[in-house]
Amino acid sequence: MLGKPTLAVGAIRAVVIGIIAFLALLLGASTAHAESQTWGEVAEEMAAVLKGADESYRQGDTEAAKDGVNNAYYGYYEKIGFEKTVMAYISGDRAAEVEYQFSTIKKQMSSGAPQAEVTAALDALAEMLRVDAEVLDGNKSDPLSEFLGSLTIILREGFEAILVVGAIIAYLVKSGNASNNRYVYIGVGVALLASIALAWVFSSLSALAGAYQEIFEGATMLIAVAMLIWVSNWMMSKADSQAWSAYIKERSSQAIETGNIWTLSFVAFLAVFREGAETIIFYQALFARASTNQTEIWLGLGVGLVALAIVYAAIRLLSIRIPLKPFFLATSALLALMAVTFAGGGIKELQEGDLVSTTTVPGISSLDLLGFYPTVETIAAQALAIILVIVLTVLGLRKSRRLAQPQPQGGK
């Protein structure tokens, strides 16, 4: 069996290798030749594809029409980084709005909607793409925009992972199990390496991109939901200091079981892995489009990584000063919130992969930061996650109170 120092060194090495490989992959992307197309030209090409889909629907070939819409989405909007650039320079909410327009059109086609209705929806989508392209082309030569776009990407994709990993590490330190932090770091390092491998697969094998990428990301997020709810409930059940003391006494010198250690490691792995590959693809698209101002992209990435490190350090430092019960409650609540957020995002990814239907709710806007999207399916998933969190929390607190109660002593 490996000793503690060996495991600690291995954990640090895994994280360092993952970060170096991540930066090396981005360096390779930054030295590639940038494409000369403007986003306006891309939008016009997509408009032509959508027009072809409209013509197929007019001729009664619904499947060919839907294939055309999918080609515009997977072959252009996703593949060459249109969606990712919109998320970086405009907003995640705008990208979600465009994505749901794609889904709405395919749903109209499948239900046999009137030609005029489908044509109007396709024209509206083409106009949305043109408007976004105009904004992106206006930002393309602006160094500040390149910096802010890069900064937004790393903060957007890394913040949730840092919150989850930081909360788990702080929890282990606070509960007297700091020696087990290495297992979490191993999970992070493996996730970074796995993300790089997955990004290479998606970039090299176009047949595995598109819907398959969305389905993979959605499935990963939903697995993370289950794990986060479990860990949140486990932490909540130990929120009472008496319950924690009883748990320590029950486990003797081993406060955390081996199974729980690897569960925490797996949660850290999922938190990083679920967006790791997509982050790499984000930056590849960003570098590919930036014929100049690549220094600003690297600067934005560097500032973002420093900001995430500060957030991580703040979580660690603040956890030392917070009393046991409030800390456990806050950590549990944070992970529960992450679970609800991931539930909405996971279903949205499956909708983009055409694995889950899309039923939009009019009059409601997206809130990308919280994984809230205006569809019946995503809202239902988040509602179910909230119900599970509440039910398990109530049951967990009742159990912890029972364990904390003094047990009757047998007579001597």
Buried (B, 14 or more C-beta within 10 A) or exposed (E): EEEEEEBBEBBBEBBEBBBEBBBEBBEEBBEEEEEEEBBBEBBBBBBEBBBBBBBBBEEEBBEBBBBBBBBBBBBBBBBBBBBBBBBBBBBBBBBBBBBBBBBBBBBBBEEEBEEEEBBBBBBEBBEBBBBBBBBBBEBBEBBEBBBBBBBBBBBBBBBBBBBBBBBBBBBBBBBEBEEBBBBBBBBBBBBBBBBBEBBEBBBEEEEBBBBBBBBBBBBBBBBBBBBBBBBBBBBBBBBBEBBBBBBBEEEEEEBBEEEBBBBBBBBBBBBBBBBBBBBBBBBBBBBBBBEEBBEBBBBBBBBBBEBBEEBBEEBBEEBEEBEBBEBBBBBBBBBBBBBBBBBBBBBBBBBBBBBBEBBBEEEEEBBBEEBBBBBEBBBBBBEEBBEBBEEBBEEBBEEBEEBBEEEEEEEE
